[in-house]
Amino acid sequence: MRIEMYVSENNEGTSEPYWLILDPKQNMSCCPYQLAGQITGPYFSRESATAHLKNRHYEFSKNAIVYCMSGYWSKEYKHAIKNGT
């Protein structure tokens, strides 16, 4: 499958950026399934992630934030960003 998307060039100093909504909850057991439920995304601009968080604020706790991550170590994502494919 091939997809095309716009990735924001406002990268916050991060190589191959993408954004996640992180909603920390108590996770004493370090259960990966609980951790996965605390992450929403990816988004390809801070604006789109922020809009989702704002528009669906009732789905998230008051501690939810938008966080910029780097896809630097993903060869496929890095290639797509560098080559526009």
N, CA and C of each residue as an Amber inpcrd file, in Angstrom:
protein
   255
   0.8450000  -1.1620000   0.0000000   0.0000000   0.0000000   0.0000000
   0.8940000   1.2290000   0.0000000   0.4690000   2.2180000  -0.7230000
   1.2100000   3.4740000  -0.7850000   0.2710000   4.5860000  -0.3360000
   0.7650000   5.4590000   0.5400000  -0.0270000   6.5970000   0.9770000
   0.7820000   7.8690000   0.7970000   0.0910000   8.9580000   0.5800000
   0.7370000  10.2550000   0.4850000   0.1490000  11.1570000   1.5520000
   0.9930000  11.9570000   2.1740000   0.5220000  12.8720000   3.2080000
   1.4480000  14.0650000   3.2960000   0.9390000  15.1130000   3.8860000
   1.7390000  16.2980000   4.1650000   2.3270000  16.1450000   5.5650000
   3.6410000  16.3170000   5.6850000   4.3020000  16.3190000   6.9860000
   4.8060000  17.7310000   7.2280000   4.4230000  18.2930000   8.3420000
   4.7920000  19.6640000   8.6720000   6.3080000  19.8360000   8.6640000
   6.7470000  20.9500000   8.1170000   8.1730000  21.2640000   8.1430000
   8.5540000  22.0000000   9.4200000   7.5700000  22.3290000  10.2300000
   7.8170000  22.9260000  11.5430000   8.1490000  21.7740000  12.4850000
   9.3980000  21.3450000  12.4480000   9.7820000  20.0930000  13.0860000
  10.3030000  20.2130000  14.5110000  10.3080000  21.3970000  15.0710000
  10.7120000  21.5880000  16.4600000  12.1260000  21.0610000  16.7370000
  12.9720000  21.1210000  15.7110000  14.3610000  20.6820000  15.8780000
  14.5270000  19.1780000  15.8810000  13.5400000  18.4580000  15.3610000
  13.5460000  17.0000000  15.3730000  13.6210000  16.4780000  13.9460000
  14.4600000  15.4990000  13.7310000  14.5850000  14.8890000  12.4190000
  13.4260000  13.9190000  12.1820000  12.8530000  13.9560000  10.9770000
  11.7370000  13.0920000  10.6030000  10.6240000  13.1310000  11.6630000
   9.9930000  14.2940000  11.8640000   9.0500000  14.4600000  12.9660000
   7.6870000  13.7980000  12.7410000   7.0930000  13.4180000  13.8330000
   5.6760000  13.0730000  13.9060000   5.2260000  13.3940000  15.3200000
   3.9410000  13.5450000  15.4970000   3.4190000  13.9780000  16.7920000
   2.4590000  12.9410000  17.3340000   2.4730000  12.7830000  18.6540000
   1.5750000  11.8740000  19.3540000   0.8410000  12.6420000  20.4380000
  -0.3350000  12.1620000  20.7880000  -0.9940000  12.6430000  21.9920000
  -0.6770000  11.6200000  23.0670000  -0.0280000  12.0670000  24.1150000
   0.3280000  11.2060000  25.2400000  -0.5930000  11.5480000  26.4010000
  -1.2460000  10.5430000  26.9360000  -2.1940000  10.7370000  28.0310000
  -1.7900000   9.8190000  29.1870000  -0.8560000  10.2850000  30.0320000
  -0.3150000   9.4160000  31.0850000  -1.3670000   9.0320000  32.1190000
  -1.3770000   7.7530000  32.3970000  -2.2350000   7.2050000  33.4470000
  -1.3620000   6.2960000  34.2940000  -1.8610000   5.9240000  35.4510000
  -1.0770000   5.0380000  36.3150000  -0.8390000   3.7200000  35.5960000
   0.4020000   3.3020000  35.5490000   0.7820000   2.0820000  34.8430000
   1.8530000   1.3720000  35.6600000   1.5230000   1.0390000  36.8770000
   2.4920000   0.4400000  37.7950000   3.0380000  -0.8960000  37.2890000
   2.2260000  -1.6320000  36.5510000   2.6550000  -2.9560000  36.1000000
   3.5150000  -2.8910000  34.8410000   3.6440000  -1.7170000  34.2540000
   4.3820000  -1.5390000  32.9910000   3.8310000  -2.4410000  31.8930000
   2.5270000  -2.5950000  31.8800000   1.8480000  -3.4310000  30.8910000
   1.8300000  -2.7210000  29.5400000   2.3800000  -3.3340000  28.4970000
   2.4080000  -2.6820000  27.1910000   1.0080000  -2.3990000  26.6450000
   0.0250000  -3.1920000  26.9930000  -1.3380000  -2.9540000  26.5170000
  -1.9240000  -1.7000000  27.1490000  -1.6330000  -1.4710000  28.4300000
  -2.0830000  -0.2440000  29.0850000  -1.3430000   0.9580000  28.5060000
  -0.0470000   0.8020000  28.2720000   0.7480000   1.8810000  27.6930000
   0.2220000   2.2650000  26.3140000  -0.1150000   1.2870000  25.4870000
  -0.6250000   1.5600000  24.1420000  -1.9110000   2.3800000  24.1940000
  -2.7210000   2.1760000  25.2120000  -3.9480000   2.9240000  25.3660000
  -3.7400000   4.3670000  25.7920000  -2.5080000   4.7360000  26.0990000
  -2.1770000   6.0880000  26.5220000  -1.5770000   6.9120000  25.3890000
  -1.5210000   6.3270000  24.1890000  -0.9040000   6.9770000  23.0330000
  -1.9210000   7.0530000  21.9030000  -2.0760000   8.2290000  21.3260000
  -2.9530000   8.4190000  20.1700000  -2.1270000   9.0600000  19.0650000
  -2.2250000   8.5310000  17.8860000  -1.4880000   9.0850000  16.7620000
  -0.9830000   7.9690000  15.8780000  -0.1450000   8.2780000  14.9370000
   0.6280000   9.5020000  14.7660000  -0.1470000  10.5820000  14.0060000
   0.3320000  11.7850000  14.1890000  -0.1220000  12.9580000  13.4480000
   1.1060000  13.5340000  12.7610000   0.9060000  14.2530000  11.6880000
   2.0450000  14.7450000  10.9240000   2.1830000  16.2540000  10.9690000
   1.5200000  16.8570000  11.9690000   1.7560000  18.2530000  12.3260000
   1.2570000  18.4460000  13.7580000   1.8670000  19.3780000  14.4630000
   1.4160000  19.7030000  15.8170000  -0.0170000  20.2390000  15.7580000
  -0.3150000  20.9930000  14.7110000  -1.6420000  21.5960000  14.5850000
  -2.7380000  20.5380000  14.5050000  -2.5270000  19.4920000  13.7170000
  -3.5710000  18.4690000  13.5930000  -3.7320000  17.6740000  14.8830000
  -2.6360000  17.3890000  15.5720000  -2.7290000  16.6800000  16.8600000
  -3.4200000  17.5440000  17.9030000  -3.0680000  18.8250000  17.9400000
  -3.6860000  19.7500000  18.8950000  -5.1750000  19.8980000  18.6120000
  -5.5450000  19.9630000  17.3460000  -6.9600000  20.0740000  16.9800000
  -7.7330000  18.8380000  17.4280000  -7.1430000  17.6590000  17.2470000
  -7.8150000  16.4310000  17.6800000  -7.9970000  16.4220000  19.1990000
  -6.9610000  16.7880000  19.9150000  -7.0400000  16.8350000  21.3760000
  -8.1020000  17.8320000  21.8320000  -8.1540000  18.9780000  21.1910000
  -9.1430000  20.0020000  21.5500000 -10.5640000  19.5440000  21.2170000
 -10.7380000  18.9810000  20.0190000 -12.0690000  18.5870000  19.5730000
 -12.6290000  17.3720000  20.3090000 -11.7690000  16.5390000  20.8420000
 -12.2150000  15.3420000  21.5610000 -11.6690000  15.3290000  22.9860000
 -11.5920000  16.4920000  23.5970000 -11.0050000  16.6500000  24.9280000
 -11.6390000  15.7180000  25.9530000 -12.8900000  15.3610000  25.7700000
 -13.5990000  14.4910000  26.7020000 -13.0670000  13.0580000  26.6940000
 -12.2890000  12.6950000  25.6710000 -11.6950000  11.3590000  25.5850000
 -10.3580000  11.2670000  26.3180000  -9.8350000  12.4140000  26.7640000
  -8.5000000  12.4620000  27.3540000  -8.5540000  13.0320000  28.7640000
  -7.5260000  12.7090000  29.5480000  -7.4370000  13.2900000  30.8860000
  -6.8680000  14.7040000  30.7900000  -6.8740000  15.4250000  31.8990000
  -6.3300000  16.7820000  31.9370000  -4.8130000  16.7850000  31.7450000
  -4.1710000  15.6230000  31.8440000  -2.7100000  15.5290000  31.7100000
  -2.2460000  15.2490000  30.2800000  -3.1710000  15.0930000  29.3540000
  -2.8030000  14.7660000  27.9730000  -2.0450000  15.9220000  27.3250000
  -1.0180000  15.5760000  26.5610000  -0.2030000  16.5750000  25.8630000
   0.0730000  16.1070000  24.4350000   0.4090000  17.0560000  23.5840000
   0.9090000  16.7560000  22.2420000   2.4250000  16.7700000  22.3330000
   3.0550000  15.7220000  21.8070000   4.5010000  15.5570000  21.9440000
   5.1180000  15.2430000  20.5910000   6.1770000  15.9490000  20.2480000
   6.8780000  15.7310000  18.9860000   7.9020000  14.6090000  19.1500000
   7.8500000  13.6510000  18.2500000   8.7680000  12.5160000  18.2690000
   9.6000000  12.5120000  16.9830000  10.6380000  11.7070000  16.9690000
  11.4840000  11.5900000  15.7890000  11.3870000  10.1900000  15.1980000
  11.2090000  10.1450000  13.8850000  11.2200000   8.8750000  13.1710000
  12.6060000   8.5460000  12.6300000  13.6390000   9.1520000  13.2070000
  15.0100000   9.0280000  12.7180000  15.4490000   7.5700000  12.5580000
  15.0640000   6.7020000  13.4730000  15.5560000   5.3240000  13.4430000
  14.7030000   4.4030000  12.5690000  13.6330000   4.9100000  11.9830000
  12.8060000   4.1160000  11.0710000  13.3040000   4.3530000   9.6450000
  13.9470000   3.3650000   9.0730000  14.5050000   3.5230000   7.7210000
  13.4300000   3.8740000   6.7030000  12.2560000   3.2400000   6.8050000
  11.1820000   3.4920000   5.8410000  10.6710000   4.9280000   5.9470000
  10.4500000   5.3890000   7.1750000   9.9290000   6.7420000   7.3650000
  10.9800000   7.7690000   6.9570000  12.2160000   7.5300000   7.3500000
  13.3080000   8.4490000   6.9920000  13.4330000   8.5530000   5.4710000
  13.3650000   7.4390000   4.7830000  13.4560000   7.4170000   3.3290000
  12.2920000   8.2100000   2.7100000  11.0840000   7.9750000   3.2260000
   9.9120000   8.6730000   2.6970000  10.0260000  10.1790000   2.9050000
  10.4980000  10.6080000   4.0640000  10.6530000  12.0450000   4.3460000
  11.7290000  12.6450000   3.4310000  12.8600000  11.9890000   3.3290000
  13.9850000  12.5250000   2.5500000  13.6960000  12.5650000   1.0550000
  12.9550000  11.5780000   0.5670000  12.7390000  11.4560000  -0.8650000
  11.3500000  11.8620000  -1.3120000  10.5000000  12.1980000  -0.3700000
   9.1370000  12.6170000  -0.7230000   8.3310000  11.5000000  -1.3490000
   8.6550000  10.2450000  -0.9700000   7.9200000   9.0950000  -1.5280000
   7.4570000   8.2030000  -0.4150000
